[in-house]
Amino acid sequence: MNNKIHRFNSSDVKVSDKKPLYQGFFKTTEYTFTHKLFNGGWSGPIRREVFERGHAVAVLPYDPATGEFVLIEQFRIGAVETSNKPWLIEIVAGIIDEGETPETVCHREAQEEAGIDLKNLTRATSYLASPGGTTERIDIFVARTDATTAHGVHGLDSESEDICVHRVAESDALEWLKNGHIDNAASIIALQWFFMNKQELLESWQKQ
């Protein structure tokens, strides 16, 4: 069994062409490229259509005083084909616009989507959403909030957002992870990270 990890990097890929295919709310680009092969040499030319929606942040607000998360619920068209309930339980998230930092987006989206303030914003992890077909990278944050201020329906009319805010006990969120009630990647990753790192996270907040 060969356990060697091949240390390829971006210099082992040659992009010969990038052709715009579609430009709308999002865009699609056709890439033509070659890359080094595990057994030596280079691949032939490969063409792939890539969905480019920019990069995003997602933040999990938590109130250590009440032991609650602030989660949101909204309709997602991408869930219609595979779910009988396309209104998903999610964490606050948003696309990083040009000139913005991930931290700025966290605070902006927390206000727009949930009407809450964030403190002790802590970067948890970062991941590629679906690297076989999109360039999108998502940065995950966890932050302290006052869950008692979270209520109502929020969102921007200009973006056709209709977002319901929920205060969710830790025990309920953990059960929702186990039974699949939460079934979107950013929320699953953020909550799993929280439960894996809770003690260290709360200790770090106390020192800030």
C-alpha positions, -999 to +999 in steps of 0.1 A: +000+000+000+015+034-011+008+061+015+031+087-001+014+121-004+022+138-036+033+174-031+018+189-062+011+227-061-002+254-083+030+254-104+020+219-116-010+232-134-009+252-167-041+271-176-039+279-213-073+296-217-102+310-197-133+318-217-164+335-202-196+315-208-222+334-188-224+366-168-254+372-146-260+372-108-232+346-109-208+337-138-195+306-155-160+303-171-146+276-193-110+266-183-086+248-206-056+234-187-031+206-183-016+192-151+011+168-139+002+132-135+009+109-105+027+084-127+048+111-144+044+134-174+015+157-181-022+153-189-036+162-223-057+194-226-088+193-203-118+216-206-141+222-176-169+247-170-165+263-136-191+282-116-177+314-102-197+331-075-169+347-055-159+337-020-180+338+011-180+338+049-203+320+073-206+328+110-221+308+139-234+332+166-234+317+201-246+330+235-227+314+263-250+330+289-281+312+275-264+282+258-281+290+225-271+295+189-287+321+167-297+302+135-317+313+105-342+297+081-347+306+045-359+292+012-331+277-011-339+270-047-309+245-049-326+223-024-359+218-043-347+188-063-334+168-034-354+179-003-391+179+006-384+209+028-363+235+009-365+260+037-331+253+054-318+259+088-285+277+083-259+300+099-255+336+089-235+339+057-227+362+028-205+368-002-173+389+002-176+419-021-146+437-036-128+457-009-144+439+020-126+418+047-142+385+058-146+400+093-165+430+079-189+407+060-196+387+092-207+418+111-227+432+081-245+399+074-253+393+111-272+426+111-289+421+078-299+385+083-305+382+120-305+418+135-277+409+160-243+422+170-212+400+172-184+400+197-152+379+200-153+370+163-131+339+160-120+323+128-126+286+129-117+271+095-118+275+058-129+251+030-136+248-007-173+245-013-172+221-042-138+222-060-147+199-088-170+226-102-167+260-084-138+282-072-158+293-041-139+292-008-159+297+025-143+310+057-161+299+089-162+320+120-178+316+154-188+347+175-204+356+208-238+373+207-267+382+229-293+356+218-321+375+236-320+402+209-326+376+181-361+375+168-383+383+138-379+382+101-350+398+084-332+402+050-328+427+022-358+433-001-333+442-029-321+406-027-355+390-022-345+377+012-371+363+036-352+351+067-367+338+099-344+340+130-343+311+156-328+308+190-317+271+192-305+254+224-271+235+221-288+202+227-313+208+199-286+218+175-266+187+183-296+165+178-303+182+144-268+174+134-273+138+143-306+133+126-298+153+094-323+182+100-293+205+093-281+194+059-260+222+044-222+222+045-214+255+062-238+249+091-226+213+096-189+223+096-194+253+119-214+233+144-191+203+144-161+227+149-179+243+178-186+211+196-151+199+190-135+231+203-161+245+227-140+246+259-110+261+243-131+286+225-150+298+256-117+301+275-102+323+248-133+345+249-129+350+286-094+362+281-104+388+255 
